[in-house]
Every structure is written in structure tokens, then in C-alpha cells.
Amino acid sequence: MSRRFGNALILIGIILLIVFLLTMQIGQGELTVLVLGASLSALGLLLRIRARRREEKQSRERFRVLSRLEGVSESDPRDAQEPDEE
């Protein structure tokens, strides 16, 4: 839910930044539109980053029990192998 809301805020922020650039071309740019667009985009990015971290944490937690039942450790099993002695 927060990821979609973050996407919407980013989209609205980018639209406001484009509106600011277009109004600057005709000489009627408002500083409030620039600040609002940048802040909405930044807030949307923060929400997306937070949602991504939460999803990554949930995916790790989801398969932890299964990996414990299979006896798979958290580390790479290739690291535990010893080199062949000749």
C-alpha cells in the first residue's frame, strides 16, 4: 500500500516540477510549486525505500523455517568446502 502511495507522490511531484519548468519559461514561475514538487517526490522516494526494505525483510523471514528444516545454513555452502590436497 505504501509503495503505491509513494509511486503516486513521485508522479505528482514530477508533474509539479514540469509545471514549474514550463511556467518559468513564460516568466511566471512560482517558488512554492518547485518546493511542493520536490518535497512530494522526496517523500514518495522515502516511502518506496521503506516499503522495499519491509518486503525484503518479509521474504527473508518467510523462508527461514524452511531453510532450517533442510539444514541449510545462512552462509554459502561453497565457503565451507576445503580445497583438495594433492
C-alpha positions as CSV (number, residue, x, y, z in Angstrom):
1,M,0.0,0.0,0.0
2,S,2.7,2.5,0.9
3,R,4.6,1.6,-2.2
4,R,1.7,2.6,-4.4
5,F,1.2,5.7,-2.4
6,G,4.9,6.5,-2.8
7,N,4.6,6.0,-6.6
8,A,1.7,8.4,-6.7
9,L,3.5,11.0,-4.8
10,I,6.5,10.7,-7.1
11,L,4.3,11.1,-10.1
12,I,2.5,14.1,-8.7
13,G,5.9,15.6,-7.7
14,I,7.4,15.2,-11.2
15,I,4.3,16.7,-12.8
16,L,4.6,19.7,-10.5
17,L,8.3,20.1,-11.3
18,I,7.4,20.0,-15.0
19,V,4.7,22.6,-14.4
20,F,7.3,24.8,-12.6
21,L,9.7,24.5,-15.5
22,L,7.0,25.4,-18.1
23,T,5.9,28.4,-16.1
24,M,9.5,29.5,-15.7
25,Q,9.8,29.6,-19.5
26,I,7.0,32.1,-19.7
27,G,8.3,34.1,-16.7
28,Q,5.6,33.3,-14.2
29,G,7.3,30.6,-12.1
30,E,6.2,30.1,-8.5
31,L,8.7,29.0,-5.9
32,T,6.0,27.2,-4.0
33,V,5.3,24.9,-6.9
34,L,9.0,24.0,-7.1
35,V,9.2,23.3,-3.3
36,L,6.0,21.3,-3.3
37,G,7.1,19.2,-6.3
38,A,10.5,18.5,-4.9
39,S,9.1,17.6,-1.4
40,L,6.4,15.3,-2.8
41,S,9.0,13.5,-4.9
42,A,11.3,13.1,-1.9
43,L,8.5,11.9,0.3
44,G,7.5,9.4,-2.3
45,L,11.0,8.1,-2.7
46,L,11.3,7.6,1.1
47,L,8.0,5.7,1.2
48,R,9.2,3.4,-1.6
49,I,12.5,2.7,0.1
50,R,10.8,1.9,3.3
51,A,8.3,-0.4,1.6
52,R,11.2,-2.2,-0.3
53,R,13.1,-2.8,3.0
54,R,9.9,-4.2,4.6
55,E,9.3,-6.5,1.6
56,E,12.9,-7.8,1.7
57,K,12.7,-8.5,5.4
58,Q,9.4,-10.4,5.0
59,S,10.8,-12.5,2.2
60,R,13.8,-13.5,4.3
61,E,11.6,-14.3,7.2
62,R,9.2,-16.3,5.1
63,F,11.8,-19.0,4.1
64,R,13.8,-19.0,7.3
65,V,11.9,-22.0,8.8
66,L,12.2,-24.0,5.6
67,S,15.9,-23.4,5.3
68,R,16.3,-24.5,9.0
69,L,14.4,-27.7,8.3
70,E,16.5,-28.5,5.3
71,G,19.7,-27.9,7.3
72,V,20.9,-25.1,5.1
73,S,22.9,-22.5,6.9
74,E,22.8,-18.8,6.3
75,S,26.3,-18.8,4.8
76,D,27.3,-20.1,1.3
77,P,28.0,-23.9,1.5
78,R,30.8,-23.5,-1.0
79,D,32.8,-21.5,1.6
80,A,32.8,-24.5,4.0
81,Q,34.5,-26.8,1.5
82,E,38.2,-27.4,1.9
83,P,40.5,-27.4,-1.1
84,D,41.6,-30.8,-2.3
85,E,45.1,-31.7,-1.1
86,E,47.4,-33.4,-3.7
